[in-house]
């Protein structure tokens, strides 16, 4: 693996109903990621205990080019357009790898 390219995204959702819709949208998006994105190493949707309207994504790509390719995929573009009806706030943190194993 190369040095990698990672990010964490925190989504604050509009309501419990929005959380259900968001999770379904993510599941459909993950199907496309699994089938079409060899450069995506990890893409995980997490719940946050005690915060039912929050989701955290952890994303790790082989490199920046793999992330850029991910952003151009039809399933990703669909997710980015559709998520707005579920999401009240989005916070993105890009990560620089310091040390670790893969």
ABEGO torsion letter per residue (X at the ends): XBAEBBBBBBBBBABAAAAAAAAAAAAAAAAAAAAABAABABBBBBBBBGBAABBBBBBBBABAAAAAAAAABAAAAAAAAAAAAABABBBBBBBBBABEBX
